[in-house]
Amino acid sequence: EPLRRRYAELSVHCPAGHLPLPEASKAWDAVLPHFKTLVDRQAALLEKGRTLLSLPPDSPAPPQDTPPGQTVKRMAYTTRI
């Protein structure tokens, strides 16, 4: 029941819309190369994580991808639902 109610609320704010087939095809053609890049990057990150997890605890840290003299800034975001 709560999911059905939430779906009904969202459908009012975001009504379903349909693009004609040629326009939808053009949109997918524009998006898919970027999506493939993201999937490839995710696979590379997963492999790097597996490599890091397989290192023994006393081994030296692997080389960083950051060029010497540069610092890496990281930010974290949280959301409340």
GROMACS elastic network, one bead per residue, 0.5 to 0.9 nm:
[ bonds ]
;  ai    aj funct       b0    kb
    1     4     6  0.51144   500
    1     5     6  0.61653   500
    1     6     6  0.86224   500
    2     5     6  0.50968   500
    2     6     6  0.61151   500
    2     7     6  0.85667   500
    3     6     6  0.50385   500
    3     7     6  0.60378   500
    3     8     6  0.85242   500
    4     7     6  0.51178   500
    4     8     6  0.62274   500
    4     9     6  0.87307   500
    5     8     6  0.51071   500
    5     9     6  0.63128   500
    5    10     6  0.87656   500
    6     9     6  0.50335   500
    6    10     6  0.62057   500
    6    11     6  0.85424   500
    7    10     6  0.51413   500
    7    11     6  0.60058   500
    7    12     6  0.87172   500
    8    11     6  0.51443   500
    8    12     6  0.65174   500
    9    12     6  0.54869   500
    9    13     6  0.68493   500
    9    14     6  0.88669   500
   10    13     6  0.51736   500
   10    14     6  0.58764   500
   10    15     6  0.79692   500
   11    14     6  0.50104   500
   11    15     6  0.51045   500
   11    16     6  0.72745   500
   12    15     6  0.58217   500
   14    17     6  0.86991   500
   18    21     6  0.87608   500
   18    24     6  0.84299   500
   19    22     6  0.81359   500
   19    23     6  0.61945   500
   19    24     6  0.55944   500
   20    23     6  0.55429   500
   20    24     6  0.61573   500
   20    25     6  0.86330   500
   21    24     6  0.50511   500
   21    25     6  0.59908   500
   21    26     6  0.86030   500
   22    25     6  0.50966   500
   22    26     6  0.62653   500
   22    27     6  0.87071   500
   23    26     6  0.50897   500
   23    27     6  0.62244   500
   23    28     6  0.87156   500
   24    27     6  0.50624   500
   24    28     6  0.62696   500
   24    29     6  0.86039   500
   25    28     6  0.51672   500
   25    29     6  0.61266   500
   25    30     6  0.86646   500
   26    29     6  0.50173   500
   26    30     6  0.62587   500
   26    31     6  0.87302   500
   27    30     6  0.51712   500
   27    31     6  0.62788   500
   27    32     6  0.86820   500
   28    31     6  0.50343   500
   28    32     6  0.58294   500
   29    32     6  0.56302   500
   29    33     6  0.74306   500
   30    33     6  0.67951   500
   30    34     6  0.77576   500
   31    34     6  0.55360   500
   31    35     6  0.62163   500
   31    36     6  0.88041   500
   32    36     6  0.60821   500
   32    37     6  0.86067   500
   33    36     6  0.51082   500
   33    37     6  0.63308   500
   33    38     6  0.87756   500
   34    37     6  0.50743   500
   34    38     6  0.63173   500
   34    39     6  0.87155   500
   35    38     6  0.50732   500
   35    39     6  0.62174   500
   35    40     6  0.86209   500
   36    39     6  0.50630   500
   36    40     6  0.61166   500
   36    41     6  0.85703   500
   37    40     6  0.51014   500
   37    41     6  0.61442   500
   37    42     6  0.85709   500
   38    41     6  0.50771   500
   38    42     6  0.61080   500
   38    43     6  0.86214   500
   39    42     6  0.50555   500
   39    43     6  0.62233   500
   39    44     6  0.86813   500
   40    43     6  0.51015   500
   40    44     6  0.62599   500
   40    45     6  0.86834   500
   41    44     6  0.50337   500
   41    45     6  0.61630   500
   41    46     6  0.85911   500
   42    45     6  0.50545   500
   42    46     6  0.61269   500
   42    47     6  0.85907   500
   43    46     6  0.51013   500
   43    47     6  0.61894   500
   43    48     6  0.85887   500
   44    47     6  0.51308   500
   44    48     6  0.61301   500
   44    49     6  0.85813   500
   45    48     6  0.50059   500
   45    49     6  0.60815   500
   45    50     6  0.85835   500
   46    49     6  0.50234   500
   46    50     6  0.61856   500
   46    51     6  0.86061   500
   47    50     6  0.50504   500
   47    51     6  0.61775   500
   47    52     6  0.86281   500
   48    51     6  0.50283   500
   48    52     6  0.61841   500
   48    53     6  0.86034   500
   49    52     6  0.50524   500
   49    53     6  0.60828   500
   49    54     6  0.85583   500
   50    53     6  0.50952   500
   50    54     6  0.61773   500
   50    55     6  0.89258   500
   51    54     6  0.51830   500
   51    55     6  0.66363   500
   52    55     6  0.54454   500
   52    56     6  0.88445   500
   52    61     6  0.87619   500
   52    62     6  0.79129   500
   53    56     6  0.80597   500
   55    58     6  0.82701   500
   55    59     6  0.65979   500
   55    60     6  0.88679   500
   55    61     6  0.88770   500
   56    59     6  0.55748   500
   56    60     6  0.89707   500
   57    60     6  0.84452   500
   59    62     6  0.86472   500
   61    64     6  0.84844   500
   63    66     6  0.86781   500
   64    67     6  0.77739   500
   66    69     6  0.83990   500
   66    70     6  0.65149   500
   66    71     6  0.73632   500
   66    72     6  0.73493   500
   67    70     6  0.59103   500
   67    71     6  0.85050   500
   68    71     6  0.83177   500
